[in-house]
């Protein structure tokens, strides 16, 4: 196999594992990626969208669902009320740890 083929195979296998974890937690793949990408000290919506390479509108829909399930909280950035910083709740941190543990087990 050449490098592009190996990269595609790695991507497919990684997605498969993440989908299993998402299904186990009754989340979408995108929501699992959001949870996994939020650092403990928080991240702005813009930075999270950039790191996930998705549009803000797509991210907002996923974040609203995560907020409805008490997985994240959004807080206005102190310096600029137009931006929100995203934080994991205690339940969100628990889910993050579960995702990480599952990734290590697979």
C-alpha positions in Angstrom: 0.0 0.0 0.0 1.1 3.5 -0.7 0.8 6.5 1.7 -2.5 7.8 0.3 -4.1 4.4 0.6 -2.9 4.0 4.1 -4.2 7.4 5.1 -7.6 6.6 3.6 -7.7 3.3 5.5 -6.7 5.0 8.7 -9.4 7.6 8.2 -12.1 4.9 7.5 -11.1 2.8 10.5 -11.0 5.9 12.8 -14.4 6.9 11.7 -15.8 3.5 12.3 -14.6 3.5 15.9 -15.9 7.0 16.5 -19.3 6.0 15.1 -19.4 3.1 17.5 -18.7 5.4 20.4 -21.2 7.9 19.1 -24.0 5.3 18.9 -23.1 4.0 22.3 -23.6 7.5 23.8 -26.6 8.3 21.6 -24.7 11.1 19.9 -23.8 12.0 16.3 -20.3 11.6 15.0 -20.0 15.4 14.8 -21.1 15.8 18.4 -18.5 13.3 19.5 -15.9 15.2 17.6 -17.1 18.5 19.2 -16.9 17.0 22.7 -13.4 15.6 22.0 -12.2 19.0 20.6 -13.3 21.2 23.5 -10.3 21.9 25.9 -11.0 22.0 29.6 -10.3 25.8 29.6 -12.9 26.3 26.8 -12.7 27.4 23.2 -14.5 30.0 21.2 -17.1 28.9 18.7 -15.0 30.4 15.9 -11.9 28.5 16.9 -13.8 25.3 17.4 -15.3 25.6 13.9 -11.9 26.2 12.5 -10.3 23.3 14.2 -13.1 21.0 13.0 -13.1 22.5 9.6 -16.9 23.1 9.6 -19.1 26.1 9.1 -20.3 28.0 12.2 -23.9 27.3 11.4 -23.3 23.5 11.4 -21.3 23.8 14.6 -24.1 25.9 16.2 -26.7 23.2 15.5 -24.5 20.6 17.1 -23.6 22.8 20.1 -27.3 23.6 20.7 -28.1 19.9 20.9 -25.1 19.3 23.2 -26.3 22.3 25.4 -29.8 20.8 25.5 -28.3 17.6 26.9 -26.2 19.5 29.5 -23.0 18.4 27.9 -21.6 21.9 27.2 -22.3 25.5 28.3 -21.8 28.6 26.3 -20.6 31.8 27.9 -20.1 35.2 26.4 -16.4 36.2 26.0 -15.7 38.9 28.5 -13.8 41.1 26.1 -16.4 40.8 23.3 -20.0 39.8 23.9 -20.5 38.9 20.2 -18.4 35.7 20.8 -19.2 32.7 22.9 -16.7 30.4 24.6 -17.7 26.8 24.9 -17.0 24.7 28.0 -17.7 21.1 28.9 -20.0 20.6 31.9 -19.1 18.0 34.5 -21.3 15.5 32.5 -19.4 16.6 29.3 -16.0 15.9 31.0 -17.3 12.5 32.0 -18.4 11.9 28.4 -15.0 13.1 27.2 -13.2 10.7 29.5 -15.5 7.9 28.3 -14.8 8.7 24.6 -11.0 8.7 25.4 -11.3 5.4 27.2 -13.2 3.8 24.4 -10.7 5.1 21.8 -7.9 3.5 23.8 -9.8 0.2 24.1 -10.4 0.0 20.4 
